[in-house]
Amino acid sequence: MGGTGLLGGHAAIHLREHGFEVSLASRSAPQAPILREFPFFTLDYIQDGPDVAMLEGFDALLFCAGHDIRHIDRDSPADKQWHQNNTVAIPRFFAAARDAGIRRAVMLGSFYPQAAPALIDTNPYVLSRHLSDEGVRALSSPTFEVMSVNAPFMIGHVPGLPNAMFEAYTRYAQGRMPGVPVFGPKGGTHFMSTRSLSEALHQALINGVPGKAYLVGDENIRFADLFGLFFEAVGNPQEVPELDQEHPLLPDSALFTGRGNYLCYEADDSLGYRRNDVRAAVAELVQHYL
């Protein structure tokens, strides 16, 4: 589920390369040509009463969907949308997968509830992610093994899949945004490549401990240093200063811990995935957009 996006799509390609028979499900058809090679069926996990018959015959579920700031309908309160589409709909979908006979399921979730638990009481989005994580893992049983893999900010690409943010970062590093000064907003967080995440999801599917929430990740990086990696990758290396002001390409609304804060942690890499891969991931996606 969610197999047509960046994270689900990358995981699908990785799993197919490792011998899995993979089908994609999403509300919209795949855009990237490489993802159109997979069997696909339209499925909306948000709708009440998902079609259980559509899930029959599958051994495992990798759920890479979820409702975040990109999906908000401005005509209704965001907290109600997050409650309905994360807290309620995701565990309901996992229950349908259980009823369809799926025996093993992994949910890709957010790092915030584990890395910054104080946000659970103050941020409705983080609360919804926390409750959806608890809800799906509560369904775990000897006949339906469920776990979550909770990831930080992600860096990577799927060939042919547009990503407006990373394309903008590339143009910015090339100097093609003269109205945006060179700097990074004060603060930083944890980052991980899509390649590392796909390896973690792969291992969770075959070796993960039922009922466990894995807080995965790779590197703690300042936002200024992240932009610096893009400048380096386009062949325009320079020092990127850190300033305590909002950045047009990384607005304060995207920083749930607040500008000026550093959300750092030591990742759980017990699933066995590569580390120190962020620089390589930036270089690869920049070449993709160049």
WODAUR-V668386 format. One record per helix or strand of 3 or more residues. SS is the DSSP state (H for helix, E for strand). FROM is the first residue (numbers start at 1). LEN is the number of residues. If there is no record, write none. Layout:
BEGIN
SS_FROM_LEN / SS_FROM_LEN
END
This chain:
BEGIN
H_6_12 / E_23_4 / H_35_3 / E_39_4 / H_52_4 / E_60_4 / H_69_3 / H_78_22 / E_104_7 / H_112_4 / H_117_5 / H_124_14 / E_144_8 / E_153_3 / H_164_10 / E_188_6 / H_194_14 / E_213_3 / E_219_4 / H_223_11 / H_252_3 / H_278_12
END
